[in-house]
Amino acid sequence: MVNDIPMYGIIDCDNCYVSCERVFRPDLNGKPVVVLSNNDGCVVARSNEAKRMGIKAGTPYYQLEELFPGQKIAVFSSNYELYGELTGRVVDIIRKEVPVYFRYSIDECFVYLDGMEQFDLKQWGEGLHKKIRQYVGIPVSIGLAPNKTLAKIASHFAKKYQGYRHCCMIDTDEKRRKALRLIPIDDVWGIGRQYANRLKKMGINTAYDFAERHLDWVNMTFRNIVVERTWRELNGEDCVPNEQLANKKSICTSRSFNGMVKDFATLRTHVSNYAARCAEKLRAQHTVATIVSVFIHTNPFREDLPQYYNFMEQRLITPTNSTMTIVQTATKVLQELFREGYQYKKAGVIVMGIGPNSPIQHDLFDYNAEQFEKMKRIDAVVDRINRLHGTETIVLGAQQYTRPDGKGKADVFANAIKHDFRSKNPTTRWSDIIILK
Amino acid sequence: MTKTIQIIKGHFESQQPLQLAPAIKAGFPSPADDYHHDRLDFNRDLIRHPEATFYGRVMGDSMIDASICDGDIAVIDRSIEPKDGDIVVAYVNEEFTIKYLDLSHKDEGYIELRPANKNYSPIRINADDEFEVWGVVLWTIKSMHNA
């Protein structure tokens, strides 16, 4: 590893949902806080204090009282509107400071620090944490390394040990080896649980054990490109492509074009279709997304042609899986991304900040090819009425939910979800801005 | 002699300032080209750090002598380091409060949040109290119209 190659970074909001809730509840700093899944089912986010108490992720809400009798735990329903807005601020700060960024999930953002080789990056990272903490009120951890896999490992250390002041950098071979010895194979990005279990059975327990194996052995044993790339990156190479960044926490639909695309209209048609596909995937798994992002790029192998790569995102005001909304948002983002004069090779749509949709889901709501066109037209009319008269004035029959009391079906989404401990939305609704006494 | 005056209607509902048009030249250049200036825009000019800007609604009259009244909206910027004499938003006793920040007693081990109303007394914060200045108030907006 040499110091003058560009570094990667991963910037990760600490206990993201809890930190978002604490922005407007500073009194909860240092106290156990948990955030529940939609419908207040189970614990999805925990403060460090809650983790130390022994509260596990996934603990059903109703068990909290039994398991931790008499203990004070601040409980919140999940509020994706708030989390989407505040993490969007974090991304806005990051992207003003780096040449390339790629949002990986609602609470994680990769950056590529090309051209910043001469900076004291450790100090820069500490400063960035301080800035985000002060501006938005959310603590982040930053890992810096010559590739994404090692950056992920560095961020583990930044999170775990206060001495790093929220930023850990692996920039020498000595630091790399030391870090790999301390990282269990389960915690290596790119090694799924099944592979990790297989490796452990073979006596490979740390990232170091794995990285020290011969590449031939890795390929013979796994015959898997992702595993190979992980091995290479643990050894200091930079080879995980951006496309591999789409993860379970996001849905990505992307394609390389047959030939090149130069005009906006064609590109828009492609992007619209990818966006629609993302919406379908969301509906198929009964989820809604908070953020829609679009990337486009030229063909990197055609070095004779001008190159352009860009990525941009838009938050949705209300988390949704509506084809209409997601397509509209994606085309709006594309409009900002698009630059005339390039030959584009690939485009993609990624939706993230994904949360469960509702207590009840009807078959009607699921994707159905014949009905799709009809739905789209209905969507348009309904959306227009809702824009004029307020959200959820008209909803499709299928978008209605059974009331929480179980009587009838005529309830709209916002009222049907159980969110007894939902915080306010001081950054997205005038009615909810903080009160100053 | 009559002159025709053409009234051009402004487009004020847009929140985004117009992008500069690409330099496509056709016909005569407009003499105004060299004087092009973006339209004034509160979002751009008054909010210097959008990522750090939050809004709050004033309740009560503890800052009345600073012309901050019940119902006003305060524009709060968290990126600015609070200085002595700034109007700040602080979080005290599980509430947000808007007050003058008085750092003049810092050497004596305490600071004060001073109201602008003689019917209220200052809030004294000792060095070891849990306390944070949440943000600095840059502007207040008050409605002058009962719509």
Chai-1 contact restraints between the chains, C-beta under 6 A:
chainA,res_idxA,chainB,res_idxB,connection_type,confidence,min_distance_angstrom,max_distance_angstrom,comment,restraint_id
A,P26,B,Y91,contact,1.0,0.0,6.0,A-B,restraint_1
A,P26,B,E132,contact,1.0,0.0,6.0,A-B,restraint_2
A,D27,B,E94,contact,1.0,0.0,6.0,A-B,restraint_3
A,R89,B,E51,contact,1.0,0.0,6.0,A-B,restraint_4
A,D92,B,E51,contact,1.0,0.0,6.0,A-B,restraint_5
A,I93,B,E51,contact,1.0,0.0,6.0,A-B,restraint_6
A,Y135,B,E51,contact,1.0,0.0,6.0,A-B,restraint_7
A,Y135,B,A52,contact,1.0,0.0,6.0,A-B,restraint_8
A,Y135,B,R78,contact,1.0,0.0,6.0,A-B,restraint_9
A,Y135,B,S79,contact,1.0,0.0,6.0,A-B,restraint_10
A,I433,B,Y55,contact,1.0,0.0,6.0,A-B,restraint_11
A,I433,B,G56,contact,1.0,0.0,6.0,A-B,restraint_12
A,I433,B,R57,contact,1.0,0.0,6.0,A-B,restraint_13
A,I434,B,G56,contact,1.0,0.0,6.0,A-B,restraint_14
A,I434,B,F96,contact,1.0,0.0,6.0,A-B,restraint_15
A,I435,B,R57,contact,1.0,0.0,6.0,A-B,restraint_16
A,I435,B,M59,contact,1.0,0.0,6.0,A-B,restraint_17
A,L436,B,G56,contact,1.0,0.0,6.0,A-B,restraint_18
A,L436,B,V58,contact,1.0,0.0,6.0,A-B,restraint_19
A,L436,B,A74,contact,1.0,0.0,6.0,A-B,restraint_20
A,L436,B,V89,contact,1.0,0.0,6.0,A-B,restraint_21
A,L436,B,F96,contact,1.0,0.0,6.0,A-B,restraint_22
A,L436,B,I98,contact,1.0,0.0,6.0,A-B,restraint_23
A,K437,B,M59,contact,1.0,0.0,6.0,A-B,restraint_24
A,K437,B,G60,contact,1.0,0.0,6.0,A-B,restraint_25
A,K437,B,E95,contact,1.0,0.0,6.0,A-B,restraint_26
A,K437,B,T97,contact,1.0,0.0,6.0,A-B,restraint_27
